[in-house]
């Protein structure tokens, strides 16, 4: 299977999946273990801090600014 990292996936109009219907998804990571992407055209209740913490469990996030500490 082709590696889809750094690509966008566009949901077909006929897709009825509640998570991906009418979605544009950016694939951040795609490997043998699975894939991780972000739906970029639908709102979320998740903050940037929560997103970074979920994407990288070992990342430290500055609570005040919600930015990742390198």
mmCIF file of the N, C-alpha and C atoms, coordinates in Angstrom:
data_MODEL
# 
_entry.id   MODEL 
# 
loop_
_atom_site.group_PDB 
_atom_site.id 
_atom_site.type_symbol 
_atom_site.label_atom_id 
_atom_site.label_alt_id 
_atom_site.label_comp_id 
_atom_site.label_asym_id 
_atom_site.label_entity_id 
_atom_site.label_seq_id 
_atom_site.pdbx_PDB_ins_code 
_atom_site.Cartn_x 
_atom_site.Cartn_y 
_atom_site.Cartn_z 
_atom_site.occupancy 
_atom_site.B_iso_or_equiv 
_atom_site.pdbx_formal_charge 
_atom_site.auth_seq_id 
_atom_site.auth_comp_id 
_atom_site.auth_asym_id 
_atom_site.auth_atom_id 
_atom_site.pdbx_PDB_model_num 
ATOM 1   N N  . UNK A 1 1  ? 0.831   -1.174 0.000  1.00 0.00 ? 1  UNK A N  1 
ATOM 2   C CA . UNK A 1 1  ? 0.000   0.000  0.000  1.00 0.00 ? 1  UNK A CA 1 
ATOM 3   C C  . UNK A 1 1  ? 0.883   1.247  0.000  1.00 0.00 ? 1  UNK A C  1 
ATOM 4   N N  . UNK A 1 2  ? 0.476   2.268  -0.747 1.00 0.00 ? 2  UNK A N  1 
ATOM 5   C CA . UNK A 1 2  ? 1.212   3.520  -0.831 1.00 0.00 ? 2  UNK A CA 1 
ATOM 6   C C  . UNK A 1 2  ? 1.139   4.275  0.496  1.00 0.00 ? 2  UNK A C  1 
ATOM 7   N N  . UNK A 1 3  ? 2.255   4.872  0.900  1.00 0.00 ? 3  UNK A N  1 
ATOM 8   C CA . UNK A 1 3  ? 2.286   5.691  2.100  1.00 0.00 ? 3  UNK A CA 1 
ATOM 9   C C  . UNK A 1 3  ? 1.553   6.996  1.814  1.00 0.00 ? 3  UNK A C  1 
ATOM 10  N N  . UNK A 1 4  ? 0.544   7.305  2.602  1.00 0.00 ? 4  UNK A N  1 
ATOM 11  C CA . UNK A 1 4  ? -0.285  8.489  2.374  1.00 0.00 ? 4  UNK A CA 1 
ATOM 12  C C  . UNK A 1 4  ? 0.078   9.665  3.281  1.00 0.00 ? 4  UNK A C  1 
ATOM 13  N N  . UNK A 1 5  ? 1.191   9.566  4.016  1.00 0.00 ? 5  UNK A N  1 
ATOM 14  C CA . UNK A 1 5  ? 1.610   10.678 4.865  1.00 0.00 ? 5  UNK A CA 1 
ATOM 15  C C  . UNK A 1 5  ? 1.800   11.927 4.015  1.00 0.00 ? 5  UNK A C  1 
ATOM 16  N N  . UNK A 1 6  ? 1.416   13.070 4.569  1.00 0.00 ? 6  UNK A N  1 
ATOM 17  C CA . UNK A 1 6  ? 1.522   14.372 3.895  1.00 0.00 ? 6  UNK A CA 1 
ATOM 18  C C  . UNK A 1 6  ? 0.619   14.486 2.679  1.00 0.00 ? 6  UNK A C  1 
ATOM 19  N N  . UNK A 1 7  ? -0.476  13.749 2.689  1.00 0.00 ? 7  UNK A N  1 
ATOM 20  C CA . UNK A 1 7  ? -1.479  13.828 1.626  1.00 0.00 ? 7  UNK A CA 1 
ATOM 21  C C  . UNK A 1 7  ? -2.837  14.160 2.249  1.00 0.00 ? 7  UNK A C  1 
ATOM 22  N N  . UNK A 1 8  ? -3.741  14.621 1.410  1.00 0.00 ? 8  UNK A N  1 
ATOM 23  C CA . UNK A 1 8  ? -5.116  14.869 1.832  1.00 0.00 ? 8  UNK A CA 1 
ATOM 24  C C  . UNK A 1 8  ? -6.015  13.771 1.292  1.00 0.00 ? 8  UNK A C  1 
ATOM 25  N N  . UNK A 1 9  ? -6.994  13.359 2.083  1.00 0.00 ? 9  UNK A N  1 
ATOM 26  C CA . UNK A 1 9  ? -8.030  12.433 1.640  1.00 0.00 ? 9  UNK A CA 1 
ATOM 27  C C  . UNK A 1 9  ? -9.344  13.195 1.593  1.00 0.00 ? 9  UNK A C  1 
ATOM 28  N N  . UNK A 1 10 ? -10.051 13.084 0.492  1.00 0.00 ? 10 UNK A N  1 
ATOM 29  C CA . UNK A 1 10 ? -11.339 13.748 0.322  1.00 0.00 ? 10 UNK A CA 1 
ATOM 30  C C  . UNK A 1 10 ? -12.420 12.682 0.331  1.00 0.00 ? 10 UNK A C  1 
ATOM 31  N N  . UNK A 1 11 ? -13.377 12.818 1.241  1.00 0.00 ? 11 UNK A N  1 
ATOM 32  C CA . UNK A 1 11 ? -14.466 11.839 1.338  1.00 0.00 ? 11 UNK A CA 1 
ATOM 33  C C  . UNK A 1 11 ? -15.356 11.932 0.103  1.00 0.00 ? 11 UNK A C  1 
ATOM 34  N N  . UNK A 1 12 ? -15.730 10.795 -0.425 1.00 0.00 ? 12 UNK A N  1 
ATOM 35  C CA . UNK A 1 12 ? -16.651 10.755 -1.559 1.00 0.00 ? 12 UNK A CA 1 
ATOM 36  C C  . UNK A 1 12 ? -18.033 11.214 -1.090 1.00 0.00 ? 12 UNK A C  1 
ATOM 37  N N  . UNK A 1 13 ? -18.789 11.882 -1.960 1.00 0.00 ? 13 UNK A N  1 
ATOM 38  C CA . UNK A 1 13 ? -20.119 12.373 -1.571 1.00 0.00 ? 13 UNK A CA 1 
ATOM 39  C C  . UNK A 1 13 ? -21.051 11.284 -1.035 1.00 0.00 ? 13 UNK A C  1 
ATOM 40  N N  . UNK A 1 14 ? -20.858 10.060 -1.480 1.00 0.00 ? 14 UNK A N  1 
ATOM 41  C CA . UNK A 1 14 ? -21.739 8.970  -1.053 1.00 0.00 ? 14 UNK A CA 1 
ATOM 42  C C  . UNK A 1 14 ? -21.361 8.381  0.313  1.00 0.00 ? 14 UNK A C  1 
ATOM 43  N N  . UNK A 1 15 ? -20.217 8.787  0.877  1.00 0.00 ? 15 UNK A N  1 
ATOM 44  C CA . UNK A 1 15 ? -19.789 8.236  2.163  1.00 0.00 ? 15 UNK A CA 1 
ATOM 45  C C  . UNK A 1 15 ? -20.750 8.672  3.262  1.00 0.00 ? 15 UNK A C  1 
ATOM 46  N N  . UNK A 1 16 ? -21.245 7.707  4.027  1.00 0.00 ? 16 UNK A N  1 
ATOM 47  C CA . UNK A 1 16 ? -22.225 7.995  5.069  1.00 0.00 ? 16 UNK A CA 1 
ATOM 48  C C  . UNK A 1 16 ? -21.662 7.829  6.476  1.00 0.00 ? 16 UNK A C  1 
ATOM 49  N N  . UNK A 1 17 ? -20.372 7.562  6.600  1.00 0.00 ? 17 UNK A N  1 
ATOM 50  C CA . UNK A 1 17 ? -19.742 7.420  7.906  1.00 0.00 ? 17 UNK A CA 1 
ATOM 51  C C  . UNK A 1 17 ? -19.867 8.738  8.676  1.00 0.00 ? 17 UNK A C  1 
ATOM 52  N N  . UNK A 1 18 ? -20.374 8.703  9.918  1.00 0.00 ? 18 UNK A N  1 
ATOM 53  C CA . UNK A 1 18 ? -20.599 9.956  10.659 1.00 0.00 ? 18 UNK A CA 1 
ATOM 54  C C  . UNK A 1 18 ? -19.320 10.745 10.959 1.00 0.00 ? 18 UNK A C  1 
ATOM 55  N N  . UNK A 1 19 ? -18.173 10.076 11.027 1.00 0.00 ? 19 UNK A N  1 
ATOM 56  C CA . UNK A 1 19 ? -16.919 10.771 11.319 1.00 0.00 ? 19 UNK A CA 1 
ATOM 57  C C  . UNK A 1 19 ? -16.291 11.395 10.074 1.00 0.00 ? 19 UNK A C  1 
ATOM 58  N N  . UNK A 1 20 ? -16.502 10.781 8.921  1.00 0.00 ? 20 UNK A N  1 
ATOM 59  C CA . UNK A 1 20 ? -15.779 11.214 7.730  1.00 0.00 ? 20 UNK A CA 1 
ATOM 60  C C  . UNK A 1 20 ? -16.657 11.745 6.606  1.00 0.00 ? 20 UNK A C  1 
ATOM 61  N N  . UNK A 1 21 ? -17.964 11.769 6.778  1.00 0.00 ? 21 UNK A N  1 
ATOM 62  C CA . UNK A 1 21 ? -18.851 12.295 5.750  1.00 0.00 ? 21 UNK A CA 1 
ATOM 63  C C  . UNK A 1 21 ? -18.491 13.748 5.445  1.00 0.00 ? 21 UNK A C  1 
ATOM 64  N N  . UNK A 1 22 ? -18.308 14.064 4.166  1.00 0.00 ? 22 UNK A N  1 
ATOM 65  C CA . UNK A 1 22 ? -17.979 15.426 3.695  1.00 0.00 ? 22 UNK A CA 1 
ATOM 66  C C  . UNK A 1 22 ? -16.693 15.968 4.310  1.00 0.00 ? 22 UNK A C  1 
ATOM 67  N N  . UNK A 1 23 ? -15.733 15.091 4.597  1.00 0.00 ? 23 UNK A N  1 
ATOM 68  C CA . UNK A 1 23 ? -14.516 15.534 5.274  1.00 0.00 ? 23 UNK A CA 1 
ATOM 69  C C  . UNK A 1 23 ? -13.329 15.676 4.326  1.00 0.00 ? 23 UNK A C  1 
ATOM 70  N N  . UNK A 1 24 ? -12.417 16.540 4.745  1.00 0.00 ? 24 UNK A N  1 
ATOM 71  C CA . UNK A 1 24 ? -11.106 16.677 4.125  1.00 0.00 ? 24 UNK A CA 1 
ATOM 72  C C  . UNK A 1 24 ? -10.119 16.346 5.234  1.00 0.00 ? 24 UNK A C  1 
ATOM 73  N N  . UNK A 1 25 ? -9.363  15.274 5.062  1.00 0.00 ? 25 UNK A N  1 
ATOM 74  C CA . UNK A 1 25 ? -8.482  14.782 6.116  1.00 0.00 ? 25 UNK A CA 1 
ATOM 75  C C  . UNK A 1 25 ? -7.032  14.867 5.677  1.00 0.00 ? 25 UNK A C  1 
ATOM 76  N N  . UNK A 1 26 ? -6.201  15.506 6.494  1.00 0.00 ? 26 UNK A N  1 
ATOM 77  C CA . UNK A 1 26 ? -4.761  15.561 6.251  1.00 0.00 ? 26 UNK A CA 1 
ATOM 78  C C  . UNK A 1 26 ? -4.125  14.389 6.995  1.00 0.00 ? 26 UNK A C  1 
ATOM 79  N N  . UNK A 1 27 ? -3.390  13.543 6.271  1.00 0.00 ? 27 UNK A N  1 
ATOM 80  C CA . UNK A 1 27 ? -2.739  12.379 6.873  1.00 0.00 ? 27 UNK A CA 1 
ATOM 81  C C  . UNK A 1 27 ? -1.361  12.804 7.372  1.00 0.00 ? 27 UNK A C  1 
ATOM 82  N N  . UNK A 1 28 ? -1.190  12.820 8.690  1.00 0.00 ? 28 UNK A N  1 
ATOM 83  C CA . UNK A 1 28 ? 0.066   13.248 9.315  1.00 0.00 ? 28 UNK A CA 1 
ATOM 84  C C  . UNK A 1 28 ? 1.101   12.124 9.338  1.00 0.00 ? 28 UNK A C  1 
ATOM 85  N N  . UNK A 1 29 ? 0.623   10.921 9.612  1.00 0.00 ? 29 UNK A N  1 
ATOM 86  C CA . UNK A 1 29 ? 1.521   9.771  9.734  1.00 0.00 ? 29 UNK A CA 1 
ATOM 87  C C  . UNK A 1 29 ? 0.821   8.547  9.179  1.00 0.00 ? 29 UNK A C  1 
ATOM 88  N N  . UNK A 1 30 ? 1.584   7.719  8.461  1.00 0.00 ? 30 UNK A N  1 
ATOM 89  C CA . UNK A 1 30 ? 1.031   6.489  7.891  1.00 0.00 ? 30 UNK A CA 1 
ATOM 90  C C  . UNK A 1 30 ? 2.170   5.485  7.786  1.00 0.00 ? 30 UNK A C  1 
ATOM 91  N N  . UNK A 1 31 ? 2.067   4.386  8.531  1.00 0.00 ? 31 UNK A N  1 
ATOM 92  C CA . UNK A 1 31 ? 3.109   3.359  8.509  1.00 0.00 ? 31 UNK A CA 1 
ATOM 93  C C  . UNK A 1 31 ? 2.496   1.994  8.794  1.00 0.00 ? 31 UNK A C  1 
ATOM 94  N N  . UNK A 1 32 ? 3.349   1.014  9.048  1.00 0.00 ? 32 UNK A N  1 
ATOM 95  C CA . UNK A 1 32 ? 2.877   -0.354 9.287  1.00 0.00 ? 32 UNK A CA 1 
ATOM 96  C C  . UNK A 1 32 ? 1.965   -0.450 10.506 1.00 0.00 ? 32 UNK A C  1 
ATOM 97  N N  . UNK A 1 33 ? 2.151   0.436  11.452 1.00 0.00 ? 33 UNK A N  1 
ATOM 98  C CA . UNK A 1 33 ? 1.374   0.401  12.693 1.00 0.00 ? 33 UNK A CA 1 
ATOM 99  C C  . UNK A 1 33 ? 0.007   1.063  12.565 1.00 0.00 ? 33 UNK A C  1 
ATOM 100 N N  . UNK A 1 34 ? -0.197  1.847  11.525 1.00 0.00 ? 34 UNK A N  1 
ATOM 101 C CA . UNK A 1 34 ? -1.480  2.521  11.349 1.00 0.00 ? 34 UNK A CA 1 
ATOM 102 C C  . UNK A 1 34 ? -1.318  3.898  10.745 1.00 0.00 ? 34 UNK A C  1 
ATOM 103 N N  . UNK A 1 35 ? -2.322  4.718  10.947 1.00 0.00 ? 35 UNK A N  1 
ATOM 104 C CA . UNK A 1 35 ? -2.311  6.068  10.381 1.00 0.00 ? 35 UNK A CA 1 
ATOM 105 C C  . UNK A 1 35 ? -2.907  7.050  11.380 1.00 0.00 ? 35 UNK A C  1 
ATOM 106 N N  . UNK A 1 36 ? -2.498  8.323  11.234 1.00 0.00 ? 36 UNK A N  1 
ATOM 107 C CA . UNK A 1 36 ? -3.046  9.395  12.055 1.00 0.00 ? 36 UNK A CA 1 
ATOM 108 C C  . UNK A 1 36 ? -3.271  10.586 11.151 1.00 0.00 ? 36 UNK A C  1 
ATOM 109 N N  . UNK A 1 37 ? -4.479  11.126 11.224 1.00 0.00 ? 37 UNK A N  1 
ATOM 110 C CA . UNK A 1 37 ? -4.789  12.284 10.396 1.00 0.00 ? 37 UNK A CA 1 
ATOM 111 C C  . UNK A 1 37 ? -5.673  13.268 11.132 1.00 0.00 ? 37 UNK A C  1 
ATOM 112 N N  . UNK A 1 38 ? -5.814  14.435 10.537 1.00 0.00 ? 38 UNK A N  1 
ATOM 113 C CA . UNK A 1 38 ? -6.641  15.495 11.102 1.00 0.00 ? 38 UNK A CA 1 
ATOM 114 C C  . UNK A 1 38 ? -7.711  15.885 10.099 1.00 0.00 ? 38 UNK A C  1 
ATOM 115 N N  . UNK A 1 39 ? -8.959  15.881 10.529 1.00 0.00 ? 39 UNK A N  1 
ATOM 116 C CA . UNK A 1 39 ? -10.041 16.374 9.680  1.00 0.00 ? 39 UNK A CA 1 
ATOM 117 C C  . UNK A 1 39 ? -9.960  17.893 9.766  1.00 0.00 ? 39 UNK A C  1 
ATOM 118 N N  . UNK A 1 40 ? -9.682  18.539 8.636  1.00 0.00 ? 40 UNK A N  1 
ATOM 119 C CA . UNK A 1 40 ? -9.384  19.971 8.661  1.00 0.00 ? 40 UNK A CA 1 
ATOM 120 C C  . UNK A 1 40 ? -10.563 20.869 8.298  1.00 0.00 ? 40 UNK A C  1 
ATOM 121 N N  . UNK A 1 41 ? -11.674 20.298 7.880  1.00 0.00 ? 41 UNK A N  1 
ATOM 122 C CA . UNK A 1 41 ? -12.798 21.143 7.463  1.00 0.00 ? 41 UNK A CA 1 
ATOM 123 C C  . UNK A 1 41 ? -14.037 20.995 8.348  1.00 0.00 ? 41 UNK A C  1 
ATOM 124 N N  . UNK A 1 42 ? -13.854 20.467 9.549  1.00 0.00 ? 42 UNK A N  1 
ATOM 125 C CA . UNK A 1 42 ? -14.980 20.337 10.472 1.00 0.00 ? 42 UNK A CA 1 
ATOM 126 C C  . UNK A 1 42 ? -14.550 20.831 11.850 1.00 0.00 ? 42 UNK A C  1 
ATOM 127 N N  . UNK A 1 43 ? -15.437 21.531 12.558 1.00 0.00 ? 43 UNK A N  1 
ATOM 128 C CA . UNK A 1 43 ? -15.072 22.070 13.873 1.00 0.00 ? 43 UNK A CA 1 
ATOM 129 C C  . UNK A 1 43 ? -14.868 20.963 14.903 1.00 0.00 ? 43 UNK A C  1 
ATOM 130 N N  . UNK A 1 44 ? -14.118 21.290 15.937 1.00 0.00 ? 44 UNK A N  1 
ATOM 131 C CA . UNK A 1 44 ? -13.878 20.363 17.034 1.00 0.00 ? 44 UNK A CA 1 
ATOM 132 C C  . UNK A 1 44 ? -13.920 21.127 18.351 1.00 0.00 ? 44 UNK A C  1 
ATOM 133 N N  . UNK A 1 45 ? -14.187 20.427 19.419 1.00 0.00 ? 45 UNK A N  1 
ATOM 134 C CA . UNK A 1 45 ? -14.158 21.030 20.751 1.00 0.00 ? 45 UNK A CA 1 
ATOM 135 C C  . UNK A 1 45 ? -12.788 20.882 21.396 1.00 0.00 ? 45 UNK A C  1 
ATOM 136 N N  . UNK A 1 46 ? -11.842 20.261 20.678 1.00 0.00 ? 46 UNK A N  1 
ATOM 137 C CA . UNK A 1 46 ? -10.515 19.998 21.209 1.00 0.00 ? 46 UNK A CA 1 
ATOM 138 C C  . UNK A 1 46 ? -9.642  21.251 21.089 1.00 0.00 ? 46 UNK A C  1 
ATOM 139 N N  . UNK A 1 47 ? -8.897  21.568 22.157 1.00 0.00 ? 47 UNK A N  1 
ATOM 140 C CA . UNK A 1 47 ? -7.965  22.692 22.110 1.00 0.00 ? 47 UNK A CA 1 
ATOM 141 C C  . UNK A 1 47 ? -6.666  22.247 21.446 1.00 0.00 ? 47 UNK A C  1 
ATOM 142 N N  . UNK A 1 48 ? -5.833  23.216 21.076 1.00 0.00 ? 48 UNK A N  1 
ATOM 143 C CA . UNK A 1 48 ? -4.537  22.889 20.495 1.00 0.00 ? 48 UNK A CA 1 
ATOM 144 C C  . UNK A 1 48 ? -3.707  22.081 21.481 1.00 0.00 ? 48 UNK A C  1 
ATOM 145 N N  . UNK A 1 49 ? -3.771  22.441 22.751 1.00 0.00 ? 49 UNK A N  1 
ATOM 146 C CA . UNK A 1 49 ? -3.045  21.704 23.788 1.00 0.00 ? 49 UNK A CA 1 
ATOM 147 C C  . UNK A 1 49 ? -3.477  20.239 23.811 1.00 0.00 ? 49 UNK A C  1 
ATOM 148 N N  . UNK A 1 50 ? -4.779  19.989 23.808 1.00 0.00 ? 50 UNK A N  1 
ATOM 149 C CA . UNK A 1 50 ? -5.293  18.613 23.833 1.00 0.00 ? 50 UNK A CA 1 
ATOM 150 C C  . UNK A 1 50 ? -4.871  17.850 22.580 1.00 0.00 ? 50 UNK A C  1 
ATOM 151 N N  . UNK A 1 51 ? -4.908  18.511 21.444 1.00 0.00 ? 51 UNK A N  1 
ATOM 152 C CA . UNK A 1 51 ? -4.507  17.879 20.188 1.00 0.00 ? 51 UNK A CA 1 
ATOM 153 C C  . UNK A 1 51 ? -3.048  17.460 20.235 1.00 0.00 ? 51 UNK A C  1 
ATOM 154 N N  . UNK A 1 52 ? -2.171  18.358 20.688 1.00 0.00 ? 52 UNK A N  1 
ATOM 155 C CA . UNK A 1 52 ? -0.748  18.040 20.766 1.00 0.00 ? 52 UNK A CA 1 
ATOM 156 C C  . UNK A 1 52 ? -0.475  16.920 21.755 1.00 0.00 ? 52 UNK A C  1 
ATOM 157 N N  . UNK A 1 53 ? -1.157  16.941 22.890 1.00 0.00 ? 53 UNK A N  1 
ATOM 158 C CA . UNK A 1 53 ? -0.959  15.887 23.887 1.00 0.00 ? 53 UNK A CA 1 
ATOM 159 C C  . UNK A 1 53 ? -1.435  14.537 23.363 1.00 0.00 ? 53 UNK A C  1 
ATOM 160 N N  . UNK A 1 54 ? -2.519  14.525 22.607 1.00 0.00 ? 54 UNK A N  1 
ATOM 161 C CA . UNK A 1 54 ? -3.028  13.270 22.065 1.00 0.00 ? 54 UNK A CA 1 
ATOM 162 C C  . UNK A 1 54 ? -2.134  12.755 20.939 1.00 0.00 ? 54 UNK A C  1 
ATOM 163 N N  . UNK A 1 55 ? -1.590  13.657 20.146 1.00 0.00 ? 55 UNK A N  1 
ATOM 164 C CA . UNK A 1 55 ? -0.741  13.262 19.023 1.00 0.00 ? 55 UNK A CA 1 
ATOM 165 C C  . UNK A 1 55 ? 0.604   12.734 19.499 1.00 0.00 ? 55 UNK A C  1 
ATOM 166 N N  . UNK A 1 56 ? 1.142   13.301 20.580 1.00 0.00 ? 56 UNK A N  1 
ATOM 167 C CA . UNK A 1 56 ? 2.444   12.890 21.097 1.00 0.00 ? 56 UNK A CA 1 
ATOM 168 C C  . UNK A 1 56 ? 2.347   12.791 22.611 1.00 0.00 ? 56 UNK A C  1 
ATOM 169 N N  . UNK A 1 57 ? 2.118   11.594 23.096 1.00 0.00 ? 57 UNK A N  1 
ATOM 170 C CA . UNK A 1 57 ? 1.908   11.372 24.531 1.00 0.00 ? 57 UNK A CA 1 
ATOM 171 C C  . UNK A 1 57 ? 3.101   11.834 25.372 1.00 0.00 ? 57 UNK A C  1 
ATOM 172 N N  . UNK A 1 58 ? 4.314   11.894 24.778 1.00 0.00 ? 58 UNK A N  1 
ATOM 173 C CA . UNK A 1 58 ? 5.508   12.282 25.518 1.00 0.00 ? 58 UNK A CA 1 
ATOM 174 C C  . UNK A 1 58 ? 5.798   13.780 25.430 1.00 0.00 ? 58 UNK A C  1 
ATOM 175 N N  . UNK A 1 59 ? 5.015   14.525 24.661 1.00 0.00 ? 59 UNK A N  1 
ATOM 176 C CA . UNK A 1 59 ? 5.267   15.956 24.479 1.00 0.00 ? 59 UNK A CA 1 
ATOM 177 C C  . UNK A 1 59 ? 4.899   16.735 25.734 1.00 0.00 ? 59 UNK A C  1 
ATOM 178 N N  . UNK A 1 60 ? 5.698   17.753 26.008 1.00 0.00 ? 60 UNK A N  1 
ATOM 179 C CA . UNK A 1 60 ? 5.367   18.685 27.080 1.00 0.00 ? 60 UNK A CA 1 
ATOM 180 C C  . UNK A 1 60 ? 4.707   19.884 26.424 1.00 0.00 ? 60 UNK A C  1 
ATOM 181 N N  . UNK A 1 61 ? 3.608   20.359 27.002 1.00 0.00 ? 61 UNK A N  1 
ATOM 182 C CA . UNK A 1 61 ? 2.879   21.478 26.421 1.00 0.00 ? 61 UNK A CA 1 
ATOM 183 C C  . UNK A 1 61 ? 2.808   22.610 27.436 1.00 0.00 ? 61 UNK A C  1 
ATOM 184 N N  . UNK A 1 62 ? 3.172   23.817 26.990 1.00 0.00 ? 62 UNK A N  1 
ATOM 185 C CA . UNK A 1 62 ? 3.087   25.014 27.819 1.00 0.00 ? 62 UNK A CA 1 
ATOM 186 C C  . UNK A 1 62 ? 1.613   25.334 28.031 1.00 0.00 ? 62 UNK A C  1 
ATOM 187 N N  . UNK A 1 63 ? 1.128   25.219 29.272 1.00 0.00 ? 63 UNK A N  1 
ATOM 188 C CA . UNK A 1 63 ? -0.290  25.440 29.568 1.00 0.00 ? 63 UNK A CA 1 
ATOM 189 C C  . UNK A 1 63 ? -0.771  26.829 29.169 1.00 0.00 ? 63 UNK A C  1 
ATOM 190 N N  . UNK A 1 64 ? 0.089   27.822 29.317 1.00 0.00 ? 64 UNK A N  1 
ATOM 191 C CA . UNK A 1 64 ? -0.330  29.195 29.054 1.00 0.00 ? 64 UNK A CA 1 
ATOM 192 C C  . UNK A 1 64 ? -0.581  29.441 27.570 1.00 0.00 ? 64 UNK A C  1 
ATOM 193 N N  . UNK A 1 65 ? 0.294   28.942 26.727 1.00 0.00 ? 65 UNK A N  1 
ATOM 194 C CA . UNK A 1 65 ? 0.183   29.226 25.297 1.00 0.00 ? 65 UNK A CA 1 
ATOM 195 C C  . UNK A 1 65 ? -0.314  28.036 24.491 1.00 0.00 ? 65 UNK A C  1 
ATOM 196 N N  . UNK A 1 66 ? -0.317  26.845 25.064 1.00 0.00 ? 66 UNK A N  1 
ATOM 197 C CA . UNK A 1 66 ? -0.752  25.661 24.334 1.00 0.00 ? 66 UNK A CA 1 
ATOM 198 C C  . UNK A 1 66 ? 0.221   25.247 23.257 1.00 0.00 ? 66 UNK A C  1 
ATOM 199 N N  . UNK A 1 67 ? 1.493   25.632 23.429 1.00 0.00 ? 67 UNK A N  1 
ATOM 200 C CA . UNK A 1 67 ? 2.494   25.322 22.422 1.00 0.00 ? 67 UNK A CA 1 
ATOM 201 C C  . UNK A 1 67 ? 3.383   24.190 22.895 1.00 0.00 ? 67 UNK A C  1 
ATOM 202 N N  . UNK A 1 68 ? 3.858   23.410 21.931 1.00 0.00 ? 68 UNK A N  1 
ATOM 203 C CA . UNK A 1 68 ? 4.729   22.294 22.265 1.00 0.00 ? 68 UNK A CA 1 
ATOM 204 C C  . UNK A 1 68 ? 6.110   22.818 22.646 1.00 0.00 ? 68 UNK A C  1 
ATOM 205 N N  . UNK A 1 69 ? 6.692   22.249 23.695 1.00 0.00 ? 69 UNK A N  1 
ATOM 206 C CA . UNK A 1 69 ? 8.034   22.614 24.134 1.00 0.00 ? 69 UNK A CA 1 
ATOM 207 C C  . UNK A 1 69 ? 9.004   21.629 23.512 1.00 0.00 ? 69 UNK A C  1 
ATOM 208 N N  . UNK A 1 70 ? 9.998   22.156 22.805 1.00 0.00 ? 70 UNK A N  1 
ATOM 209 C CA . UNK A 1 70 ? 10.958  21.294 22.103 1.00 0.00 ? 70 UNK A CA 1 
ATOM 210 C C  . UNK A 1 70 ? 12.075  20.897 23.026 1.00 0.00 ? 70 UNK A C  1 
# 
